[in-house]
């Protein structure tokens, strides 16, 4: 785990977190203008392209975790038992965090069910009825916290080496695009304006560079704990892929759609491999 010049590393972290945080919002908005919709938040029936994005993101996250972050942590010489214990604790932590968020939304929107409003808690971004009365601030708050955590994870990867940081930033970008498509769809319903929705979600995405700055400051002072930061980042990526993205793909589909899902999943893995090799060569 070679150390880089602090100024160069910080500049690269801020650029990468800007790309992953705000860039993913603008990419999501561009795809929505092309007609790609989040079927869970009032889409127009064209949910298949969004399924492709979910498959791509799942492949990128899993490849980043198992092919880059975890091997880098293992090469540090730390005890494998301690690192795998950290991975387990991380997975349980993100599970409990997810349960706490679901409980919060279930409690917050309890009266929606009493008035006949169907509210699906199967995915954290589909809160259409509750946010119509709150102006979408629940979406923005959750999104900001999530983006802040992404920034810390990207910074941890960059503190290990540049190649690992670029791969982590790419993985975050890949999984944030379908996430932000859902957020933009909800906020367009609440605000009635595409521009207002884009500005609000972009502000939430701008928290990612802030998380990168905090992560750089924190990891730089706790460099001996860097392998554990990388394992926690891995547990986040694995949990998001297996508990959030892949369950949305487990639907009864025809042979062509199933093959398309598999192809996009493998495409996500291949994208991480190609970017990693290109960064290594550079």
HELIX and SHEET records of a PDB file:
HELIX    1   1 UNK A    6  UNK A   18  1                                  13    
HELIX    2   2 UNK A   19  UNK A   23  3                                   5    
HELIX    3   3 UNK A   24  UNK A   33  1                                  10    
HELIX    4   4 UNK A   39  UNK A   41  5                                   3    
HELIX    5   5 UNK A   48  UNK A   64  1                                  17    
HELIX    6   6 UNK A   65  UNK A   69  3                                   5    
HELIX    7   7 UNK A   70  UNK A   74  1                                   5    
HELIX    8   8 UNK A   80  UNK A  108  1                                  29    
HELIX    9   9 UNK A  110  UNK A  114  1                                   5    
HELIX   10  10 UNK A  128  UNK A  134  1                                   7    
HELIX   11  11 UNK A  137  UNK A  160  1                                  24    
HELIX   12  12 UNK A  162  UNK A  191  1                                  30    
HELIX   13  13 UNK A  194  UNK A  205  1                                  12    
HELIX   14  14 UNK A  207  UNK A  221  1                                  15    
HELIX   15  15 UNK A  223  UNK A  225  5                                   3    
HELIX   16  16 UNK A  226  UNK A  239  1                                  14    
HELIX   17  17 UNK A  240  UNK A  245  3                                   6    
HELIX   18  18 UNK A  246  UNK A  249  1                                   4    
HELIX   19  19 UNK A  255  UNK A  281  1                                  27    
END                                                                             
